[in-house]
Amino acid sequence: MGFVDICSRFWDQTDWKPVSRSSLSLYILFFFCVMDPSRLGQRNGEKVSVNVPGPTLTFQNISYVVRESRGPCRKRAPEREILKNVSGVMQTGLNAIMGATGSGKTSLLDVIAGRKDPRGLRSGQVLVDNKVVTSELRLISAYVVQDDILMGTLSVRENLMFSGHLRLPRHQYSTAEKEKKVTSVLRELGLEDCADTKIGTEFLRGVSGGERKRCSIGMELMTSPSLLFLDEPTTGLDSNTANSIVALLHSLSRSGKTIIFSIHQPRYSIFRLFDHLTLLHKGECVYAGPANETIQYFNDMGYECEAFNNPADFFLDIMNGEVSPSVPTDKSLAELYRDSRDRAALAEELKQLTVLSDCTSTAKQPSPSYVTPFLYQLNIVSRRTALNLLRNPQTSYAQTVLNVLFGVMVGLIYFQMPHTLPEALQNRTGAFFFLIINMVFANLSAVELFINERALFVHENSSGYYRTSVYFLSKVFVDLIPNRMIPIFVFSAIAYYMMGLKPAFVAFLCFFLTMSLVSLAAVSLAFLVSASVSSFAMANIFIAMPFVFMMVFGGFLVNLNSMLSWLSWLKWISIFRYGLNAITINEMTGQVFYDNYTRLTGEMYLEAQRIDYSAWGFWQNHVALLGMVVVCMTLAYVQLLRINRWK
């Protein structure tokens, strides 16, 4: 009896009125469940058929361990095995890795994608088209992270164009061809309506969550990869958006791509699109094979899928022990799978592929490199950095406005300082100390630079967008110098002449140079801290403590000549000391201060303070500040190189 006959008999023998579309869907689903529950995962025997198949990825006996951190003062922590002898073959189509939270699905995805630290791999190997691959696989494949990492101030089109500029060879693609590629990807992903909409930041409203996910996928599709990895692409999306994302991946797989992704608990409309399914439980594989045969596999072991039950929920219930088999057994699910015919067939397939890989892996494979030259990368990344600054008013325009307001305020407080004693010396020394404090502590915000963009930098650098040196230099040339120098010049021009300091223009230029080097030295130290830690709390501690100690040993709060000898060496690493000495020499030399009975020259004051006011005595402060800038910047770059790029 067919489905149409049953429906006709029900209709003829009852006085039912026409039912709604949702009710009819339930009747249809009930019919298929009753007639054959195993057909829930089938699609009429459909197999992936493409003109040019994607690569075949195999992995055999993957065992991976992590070391639990116990803190710096404890003994070395033991290793914990998170993957236990996992094997599998993934071919063209949708290959899902599913399991409960903590089952190891993301760890397996990262291992086979070359994103996991290889030091934790205890056994196993990964093959792509029968060739042994290493961690360099991450440069020739595509990987979409779970949390969408995009530049929020750029539009969807600009983000895709950024990926195209850096990841498509210049000698093969002109700018016009890259624009056509972007247009094609936008059309393929259904992003044409929001192509010119900003992604969005905490201050700028942008695209929706589903559109962000599509843009993340599009960033990777710019290189037309045949192997695509995705880490839980449906997390954080509503059911309808999640369904459209997986449907998009399904259509992409039909164009000859091998798509491998982890997923937690998909609904049925998503599950039915899977071609291959790998189920993990506590780091062990409990099933690996065609997704449409999974229900039958568990039925053969005595697990029955009830009517109207979502297959994905059914599998998770089995792995969590909430469903019992009709025939009790002492073996675990992983043991049952190892004894199954499916595992034996997989082992035989892997054995044949291993023999082929032994023949093909003898030739040394050339290591992949960046497809664009250094200067071209620097140009593209610097342009994006400049756009990000201009579209972030709180980091660009606001800083200039604050410096104008602060310059006016300082100028009013110390307006036209007189030459009469004692206020002449008191006001000038107080103003200089106040100015140096402002230049140093105003740069505390620089610690956010690398911390805010750490995830973006790690993802793009790991995916082969650009070199570490390119990212660092773009921050120096576009973010550091213009964003710090222009506001300082405005501040100096206002405060200097309002305070009535030396009217000579050369003296003003020396004052501006000193302020700039003090600010750069403080920013460089902040850069170093920002590149060394990953949290704002730790960064604030590590940057505030050096600044406070430098202020104490700057020569204003404490007379350095009367300090204990074993502490006095700290003055040589004080930004405050070099800055104060330089602007004091610049202002005091050639000045004459007086009262009714006393006449005091600036040189006399400098000698009393034991400050060398010779030409070298003045410029040595700038050399020392410049040296601190070079040392801190070099160490910051080294720290960027040392950032852990493994997941």
NORGINOR-V622440 format. One record per residue. RES is the residue in one small letter. D_FIRST is the distance of its C-alpha to the first C-alpha in Angstrom with 1 decimal. Layout:
res d_first
RES D_FIRST
RES D_FIRST
This chain:
res d_first
m 0.0
g 3.8
f 6.9
v 8.4
d 6.3
i 7.0
c 10.4
s 11.1
r 10.7
f 12.9
w 15.2
d 15.7
q 16.3
t 18.7
d 21.9
w 21.3
k 23.4
p 22.4
v 22.3
s 24.3
r 23.4
s 24.0
s 21.7
l 18.9
s 19.5
l 19.3
y 15.9
i 14.6
l 16.5
f 15.3
f 11.6
f 12.8
c 15.2
v 13.0
m 10.4
d 13.5
p 16.9
s 18.6
r 16.9
l 19.3
g 22.0
q 20.3
r 20.7
n 18.5
g 21.0
e 23.8
k 27.3
v 30.7
s 32.0
v 35.5
n 38.4
v 40.9
p 39.4
g 41.2
p 43.2
t 41.8
l 43.2
t 43.4
f 45.1
q 46.0
n 47.3
i 48.3
s 50.5
y 52.2
v 54.7
v 56.5
r 59.8
e 59.9
s 63.0
r 65.5
g 68.2
p 71.4
c 73.4
r 70.9
k 70.3
r 67.8
a 64.3
p 61.8
e 58.9
r 55.4
e 52.5
i 49.7
l 47.8
k 47.5
n 46.7
v 43.8
s 42.4
g 39.9
v 39.1
m 38.2
q 37.4
t 36.8
g 34.4
l 34.1
n 35.3
a 35.3
i 37.5
m 36.3
g 37.9
a 39.6
t 43.1
g 45.6
s 43.1
g 44.9
k 42.5
t 45.2
s 47.7
l 45.5
l 44.9
d 48.7
v 49.5
i 47.4
a 48.6
g 52.2
r 53.0
k 53.7
d 57.2
p 57.3
r 59.8
g 57.0
l 55.0
r 55.7
s 53.5
g 50.9
q 50.8
v 48.8
l 48.2
v 47.2
d 46.4
n 48.0
k 51.2
v 52.7
v 53.2
t 55.5
s 55.8
e 56.7
l 53.0
r 53.3
l 55.4
i 53.0
s 49.7
a 48.7
y 48.3
v 47.3
v 48.6
q 46.9
d 49.7
d 50.1
i 53.7
l 55.0
m 58.3
g 57.9
t 60.7
l 59.2
s 56.5
v 53.1
r 54.5
e 57.7
n 55.9
l 53.9
m 57.0
f 58.8
s 56.2
g 56.5
h 60.3
l 60.5
r 57.5
l 57.6
p 60.5
r 63.2
h 63.9
q 60.3
y 59.5
s 62.0
t 61.9
a 60.2
e 57.5
k 56.9
e 56.6
k 54.0
k 52.1
v 52.2
t 50.9
s 48.1
v 47.1
l 47.4
r 45.0
e 42.6
l 42.6
g 42.6
l 46.2
e 47.9
d 48.4
c 50.1
a 51.9
d 55.3
t 54.7
k 56.5
i 54.4
g 56.3
t 58.6
e 59.7
f 62.1
l 60.0
r 56.6
g 54.2
v 50.6
s 47.6
g 46.2
g 43.3
e 45.7
r 48.0
k 45.3
r 44.5
c 48.2
s 48.5
i 45.7
g 47.5
m 50.8
e 49.2
l 47.4
m 50.8
t 51.4
s 48.0
p 47.2
s 44.6
l 44.5
l 44.0
f 44.1
l 43.4
d 44.2
e 41.7
p 41.3
t 39.4
t 42.1
g 43.7
l 41.2
d 38.9
s 35.2
n 34.9
t 37.8
a 36.6
n 33.3
s 35.2
i 37.5
v 34.8
a 33.0
l 36.4
l 36.8
h 33.4
s 34.5
l 37.8
s 36.3
r 34.6
s 38.2
g 39.1
k 40.1
t 39.7
i 39.2
i 39.8
f 39.9
s 39.9
i 37.9
h 37.8
q 34.7
p 32.5
r 29.7
y 26.2
s 26.6
i 29.6
f 28.2
r 25.2
l 28.0
f 29.6
d 29.7
h 31.7
l 32.3
t 35.3
l 35.5
l 39.0
h 40.3
k 44.1
g 44.9
e 42.6
c 39.4
v 36.4
y 33.9
a 34.3
g 31.6
p 28.7
a 27.6
n 23.8
e 24.3
t 26.4
i 23.8
q 22.7
y 26.4
f 27.1
n 24.0
d 25.6
m 28.8
g 27.4
y 26.9
e 23.7
c 22.9
e 22.1
a 19.7
f 21.5
n 24.2
n 25.7
p 25.8
a 29.5
d 30.3
f 28.4
f 30.5
l 33.7
d 33.1
i 32.7
m 36.0
n 37.8
g 37.0
e 35.1
v 32.0
s 32.6
p 30.7
s 29.2
v 31.6
p 35.1
t 37.2
d 40.8
k 40.1
s 39.8
l 36.9
a 39.3
e 40.1
l 36.5
y 35.9
r 39.1
d 37.8
s 34.4
r 33.3
d 32.9
r 36.6
a 37.6
a 35.9
l 37.6
a 40.9
e 40.8
e 40.0
l 42.9
k 45.2
q 44.7
l 45.3
t 48.4
v 49.9
l 49.4
s 51.0
d 54.0
c 54.7
t 54.2
s 55.9
t 59.3
a 60.3
k 61.6
q 59.4
p 61.4
s 61.1
p 59.7
s 62.2
y 62.4
v 61.7
t 64.3
p 68.1
f 69.9
l 71.7
y 68.6
q 66.7
l 69.7
n 69.8
i 66.1
v 66.0
s 69.3
r 68.1
r 65.1
t 67.4
a 69.7
l 66.8
n 65.7
l 69.3
l 69.8
r 66.5
n 67.4
p 70.2
q 70.7
t 71.7
s 73.7
y 75.3
a 75.6
q 77.5
t 80.0
v 80.4
l 81.0
n 83.6
v 85.4
l 85.5
f 86.6
g 89.3
v 90.7
m 90.7
v 92.5
g 95.0
l 95.8
i 96.3
y 98.7
f 99.9
q 103.0
m 104.1
p 107.9
h 110.3
t 112.3
l 112.2
p 110.5
e 107.5
a 107.4
l 106.5
q 104.4
n 102.2
r 101.7
t 100.7
g 98.4
a 96.9
f 96.4
f 94.7
f 92.5
l 91.5
i 90.6
i 88.5
n 86.6
m 86.0
v 84.7
f 82.6
a 81.1
n 79.2
l 77.3
s 74.3
a 74.2
v 72.6
e 69.3
l 69.2
f 67.5
i 65.8
n 63.9
e 62.8
r 62.4
a 58.6
l 58.7
f 61.4
v 59.7
h 56.4
e 58.0
n 60.5
s 57.9
s 55.7
g 58.6
y 59.5
y 63.2
r 65.9
t 67.3
s 70.7
v 69.3
y 67.8
f 71.0
l 73.3
s 71.3
k 71.8
v 75.5
f 76.2
v 74.0
d 73.5
l 76.6
i 79.5
p 78.8
n 77.2
r 80.2
m 83.1
i 82.8
p 82.7
i 85.6
f 87.7
v 87.2
f 88.0
s 91.1
a 92.5
i 92.3
a 93.5
y 96.2
y 98.3
m 97.8
m 99.2
g 102.2
l 102.0
k 103.9
p 103.8
a 103.9
f 100.8
v 100.9
a 100.9
f 97.8
l 96.0
c 97.0
f 95.7
f 92.3
l 92.1
t 92.7
m 90.1
s 87.5
l 88.1
v 88.0
s 84.6
l 83.3
a 84.4
a 82.6
v 79.4
s 79.5
l 79.7
a 76.8
f 74.8
l 75.5
v 74.3
s 71.2
a 70.3
s 70.9
v 68.9
s 65.4
s 66.0
f 68.3
a 69.8
m 71.1
a 72.2
n 74.3
i 76.0
f 76.8
i 78.2
a 80.1
m 82.1
p 83.6
f 84.5
v 86.3
f 88.3
m 89.2
m 90.5
v 92.6
f 94.1
g 94.6
g 98.2
f 98.2
l 97.3
v 99.2
n 102.3
l 101.1
n 104.7
s 105.0
m 101.6
l 101.4
s 101.5
w 98.4
l 96.4
s 98.1
w 96.0
l 93.1
k 94.9
w 94.2
i 90.4
s 90.8
i 89.6
f 91.7
r 94.9
y 94.6
g 93.6
l 96.4
n 99.0
a 98.1
i 98.1
t 101.2
i 103.2
n 102.0
e 103.3
m 106.4
t 108.2
g 110.9
q 110.6
v 113.5
f 113.1
y 116.0
d 117.3
n 120.8
y 122.3
t 119.8
r 118.5
l 115.5
t 114.0
g 110.3
e 111.5
m 113.3
y 110.2
l 108.2
e 110.8
a 110.9
q 107.1
r 107.6
i 105.3
d 106.1
y 106.5
s 107.4
a 105.3
w 103.4
g 103.3
f 101.4
w 99.0
q 98.2
n 96.1
h 93.9
v 93.7
a 92.6
l 89.9
l 88.7
g 88.6
m 86.4
v 84.1
v 83.7
v 83.3
c 80.7
m 78.7
t 78.8
l 77.5
a 74.8
y 73.6
v 73.6
q 71.6
l 69.0
l 68.7
r 68.3
i 65.5
n 62.5
r 59.8
w 57.4
k 54.6
